[in-house]
């Protein structure tokens, strides 16, 4: 006996059976939406905190690199001062043994130059020391901020893990059920259903007629069109919001929500 696949079976479904399957798919999809709403913005908050911490740690590494350069620069200038001081002592000693005024003046100029070099180095050390202190202050505040953000991240992850653990099995069951239902519906209808759901702010691709109006956008539906919907002879969409319309006899109610 030849095997009949699910796609062939879906083509053999009556319009009413297709509408009922779409209704069931909407109920399951709405249940999945509720579970994900329960998680709220936590996944995004976790991701934002992880990105912020990564940025702060990069900034911290850069600051540590800048602090090392400043410390090295200060040490270098201190060594230059030592060298200049040694040269000054050397030139002053040599001035006692000069043979003429020209040699004395030359040594005096060298001595003056080294004194200027010392002044310049001291100025650079002062500037670098101030910059170093500022960067160390920023480094300390950055470390504190990272610790705070890591504590926030740990709390958010714990909260998210608890919610996921509570809802994961149910979500997986519903996702499997949704896939099972989709197998019974013609592919073009499934694609249309998902497209409508994606564009609908509340995730409702299929709604019931409630008080003579679309259960999604609440625009009035003419009596003749309501009769067509109730006949289950064809798939009818709301001319205002594009949602698939069914009457409440399909199988209870689809949750109402404003567009």
VOBA-813411 format. One line per 8 residues: number of its first residue (from 1); for each residue x, y, z of C-alpha. Coordinates in steps of 0.001 Angstrom, whole numbers, plus 500000, padded with zeros to 6 digits. Example, Ala and Ser with C-alpha at 12.3 -4.5 7.8 and 13.67 -1.06 7.14 Angstrom:
BEGIN
1 = 512300:495500:507800  513670:498940:507140
//
This chain:
BEGIN
1 = 500000:500000:500000  501401:503401:498976  502358:505747:501804  500445:509040:501954  502622:511873:503305  501368:514693:505524  501421:517206:502658  499039:514998:500630
9 = 496778:514624:503644  496722:518398:504143  495547:518850:500565  492653:516486:501276  491425:518468:504298  488164:520366:504039  488227:524153:504510  486553:523723:507879
17 = 489241:521256:508971  491924:523677:507826  490327:526522:509776  490111:524318:512865  493813:523395:512463  494732:527064:512086  492693:527843:515192  494558:525122:517130
25 = 497876:526458:515816  496970:529948:517022  496071:528654:520501  499431:526859:520756  501345:529846:519346  499677:532172:521862  500644:529822:524698  504270:529907:523514
33 = 504070:533715:523372  502854:533800:526987  505825:531723:528124  508258:534000:526300  506504:537081:527668  507004:535639:531148  510731:535797:530502  510215:539399:529497
41 = 513266:541411:528602  515615:539267:530694  517514:537687:527742  518115:541148:526266  519110:542538:529662  521581:539677:530117  523054:540299:526665  523286:544061:527299
49 = 525088:543471:530607  527510:541015:528982  528261:543548:526236  528711:546354:528790  531081:544245:530907  533105:543313:527823  533392:547004:526922  534397:547937:530477
57 = 537043:545201:530585  538475:546445:527278  538548:549966:528718  540212:548613:531868  542923:546884:529833  543549:550106:527876  543776:552133:531092  546250:549664:532588
65 = 548348:549965:529434  548258:553787:529596  549149:553738:533315  552157:551517:532618  553334:553871:529851  553003:556873:532180  554840:555062:534985  557610:554095:532563
73 = 557767:557674:531260  558086:559083:534815  560831:556587:535617  562590:557513:532365  562471:561224:533210  563817:560550:536733  566727:558653:535199  567338:561578:532811
81 = 567470:563924:535833  570058:561652:537467  572120:561660:534268  571893:565458:533961  572828:565925:537635  575853:563721:537142  576895:565713:534059  576527:568997:535940
89 = 578857:567738:538664  581280:566574:535992  581241:569941:534138  581626:571903:537368  584658:569775:538297  586151:570300:534842  585767:574083:535165  588431:574009:537897
97 = 590991:572729:535403  590224:574799:532277  593081:576445:530409  591154:579446:529051  587895:581371:529183  586571:579677:526039  586655:576246:527696  585114:577708:530853
105 = 582244:579295:528895  581691:576064:526961  581400:574072:530183  579087:576733:531634  576783:576416:528632  576747:572621:528984  575957:572993:532667  573119:575450:531913
113 = 571741:573140:529245  571629:570218:531687  569862:572391:534260  567236:573264:531635  566909:569565:530824  566297:568871:534524  563614:571589:534681  561922:570189:531585
121 = 562032:566642:532963  560576:567820:536284  557769:569552:534398  557056:566399:532383  557099:564319:535598  554602:566699:537231  552271:566538:534228  552551:562754:533970
129 = 551970:562346:537718  548706:564301:537521  547629:562305:534457  548632:559083:536216  546535:559919:539287  543491:560724:537121  543825:557487:535203  544233:555477:538411
137 = 541053:557110:539761  539201:556143:536550  540712:552654:536799  539440:552230:540362  535948:553473:539475  535907:551194:536406  536830:548185:538543  534036:549040:540965
145 = 531574:549432:538090  532627:546087:536590  532100:544378:539946  528630:545934:540203  527708:544921:536652  528986:541378:537202  526806:541137:540319  523820:542417:538296
153 = 524610:539904:535542  524793:536996:537993  521408:537989:539465  519785:538360:536023  521214:535034:534829  519945:533295:537957  516488:534795:537465  516474:533843:533777
161 = 517694:530297:534495  514924:529815:537069  512250:530958:534599  513725:528863:531764  513872:525772:533983  510254:526273:534991  508975:526769:531439  511417:524955:529146
169 = 509666:521573:529127  506288:523170:528483  507690:525377:525717  509369:522411:524011  506104:520437:524225  504161:523325:522678  506744:523858:519925  506537:520150:519028
177 = 502738:520382:519017  502839:523446:516758  505087:521592:514279  502727:518627:514379  499742:520857:513582  501672:522611:510794  502181:519231:509120  498402:518952:508688
185 = 498008:522378:507058  498860:523216:503431  502233:524926:503270  500864:528113:501704  498456:528554:504611  501198:527958:507157  503416:530552:505440  500532:533050:505339
193 = 499733:532372:509008  503339:533014:510079  503556:536154:507959  500393:537577:509534  501631:536661:513035  504929:538401:512395  503190:541615:511351  500621:541531:514165
201 = 501861:543276:517294  499980:540868:519580  500942:537736:517622  497368:536934:516614  497126:535724:513020  493668:534196:513545  490851:535734:515607  487168:535117:516193
209 = 484342:537470:515371  483308:539109:518642  480200:541325:518937  479989:541638:515148  483607:542857:514953  487079:541517:514223  488598:540180:517432  491944:541655:516444
217 = 491333:545217:515249  487659:545543:516418  486403:546917:513119  482789:545999:512345  482118:543094:509980  479021:543215:507710  476288:540591:508425  476705:538838:505061
225 = 480440:538474:505626  479762:537049:509077  477521:534419:507457  480326:533543:505047  482743:533179:507976  480287:530977:509896  479795:528705:506870  483428:527529:507057
233 = 483477:527249:503270  486531:529427:502655  489362:531182:504442  488350:534801:505013  490622:537571:506235  489754:540912:507843  489824:543640:505229  491245:546066:507822
241 = 494004:544163:509645  494498:541112:507408  493937:538531:510149  492193:535253:509424  488621:535355:510722  486647:532467:512247  483468:532298:514279  483454:531164:517900
249 = 481900:527804:517001  485239:526634:515597  486336:525736:519094  485744:528283:521826  487503:531589:521661  490870:532835:520528  492214:535303:523019  491161:538846:522199
257 = 493806:541509:522076  493972:545010:520701  495978:545462:517529
//
